[in-house]
């Protein structure tokens, strides 16, 4: 029932396109939203790469932009190949379909393991690294029963709850979302588990470059992958202000179901989960609570062919309009401030064409002077 | 804020009336609803007592009805006096105001201790007898903080959670609702606690006769007192199918707030409480959750002067209509069966006067041939 349709449509990148995509997403000031706007504006990644220095200069950057070289990209692809990993572009058939729907989905995902794992509907299981014995036991039970019911499990390869969830779903399908590069697993004691995942029915995914050591600030992005790739997230033991609550909040923002396991108010490891219950998370005391809530959505979810958040594909270079004038650029910058605004409001306020506004925003973005916010809002990055 | 208005209206029973009330409620086949109907029909308890043998005979009883003698009642009052206890009639100023509102509130309540405890707004705290250390600790915390905030605590004097709740509210006000007579505390190890309650700012209450040893079937009635006398009930650790869940269900039926403390799904002592959360109980991880939910209702609740469920008071004997004819009685009995029906439907169906129908039902009731159900429905008791 939760098994997805094998028929999928999508783009297929050539090796040359994949190298250009990798260079583009690895270049400075290019995040997922900017990546999409660049491809949509210039028609393909190679044209976008060629335009970056000029965009950055026009956007007011005082230093030349760092662009990933073709040699760097080829080297990363080579590293991936040695590890048995590949890159999947957003819109390609093996890209996890639920992840494709979220705001800021990574344009390229490094993956290693059994790609057929992406065909399952996934449930995130997350929780404390210093979980209680009961918490670990419960995570195993949930992962095993959801796996038996045909769902894949996605988690973060961390100690405690994550480890238990992966272990219990090795046979049925498990995805480890990593905060660092695929060749830099964390924590070290889970290297063996990662190998088991990738050599069996599991998959490791990362949006970070090979060789990248995960730092604290990378974990919220990893949590975004979990929340984005899942139909729902189960939180088992989570302290106040823990990473698992970030995953739960993101899951809620993405319209995913949020399940929380109740626990003693006297155990700090349950403060976060009990708080989620107060905020309306589904009270979860066994796998049946999850299966019941998922039943109506498991069959139909996430099969939309193309999402608004992804580029049109990598096609012909587009014939471009002349760049906006200095006067137009000044009017747009003057209309921006530290408060996030809608792009439509900028267009209305300045009376300029949409394409001029989008292009100036792209320039500012590439120059590192624009902040992009949820819901497509933008603000000017203030000088420190 | 939760302290009630000192100004209360109500009836005041004379010693002679109190003896008659006690005889009536201690007689066979007289429960709270029958008690009310008898007083309302005959005008006072003495007239009702005098009518019981004839009612029972007309209702078809083959054995003479057992009526509590005046000597029995005087003896029970004497026992109460020796213990420092009294009886409060429903409608008298010291009767717990919230309890007065419920369906089947006891007409007479035996009380011992500080009667000013009934002036507080009460919160029930109930849970497992074999509570965990954490559960006991949490019950103490909740009881102490609610007490500090001006609420009284009501519980069942049982081991575990009840004991912790009473102990922590000895200084601020606590009510022990008992399943047996006030002179038959259960469990034995809580006799000392009961003495502390009654000699301090606490109160013990019971609707059962002095000398009555609590049996298993008496505990649900005790739970009814707790749910009825409280504005809300907090359940801390409760197994599936435990007595605390009965208290919670009754509280819900009475329109009281139900609070449940989350716990590990792997601990059987939390299955009941987690189940309550699934059914919509308020997730409770600290006293502030309770105080916040009670704030809007604490000041205004339960001050209605007279409730539909209580008798008009004990007044003049009423001039009675002639009893229904045998033919009328047969038509009413024929209209009844084992399925509960509304009294209005019987009136409509038979075309008889309301007073004739009510009187025949009272006869059947006193003869032990009528079952009364929630919502005022009645059915015929089938012969075994």
Interface residues (C-beta under 8 A of the other chain):
Chain A: X134 X137 X138 X261 X262 X263 X264 X265 X266 X267 X270 X271 X273 X274 X275 X277 X278 X283 X284 X285 X286 X289
Chain B: X134 X137 X138 X261 X262 X263 X264 X265 X266 X267 X270 X271 X273 X274 X275 X277 X278 X283 X284 X285 X286 X289
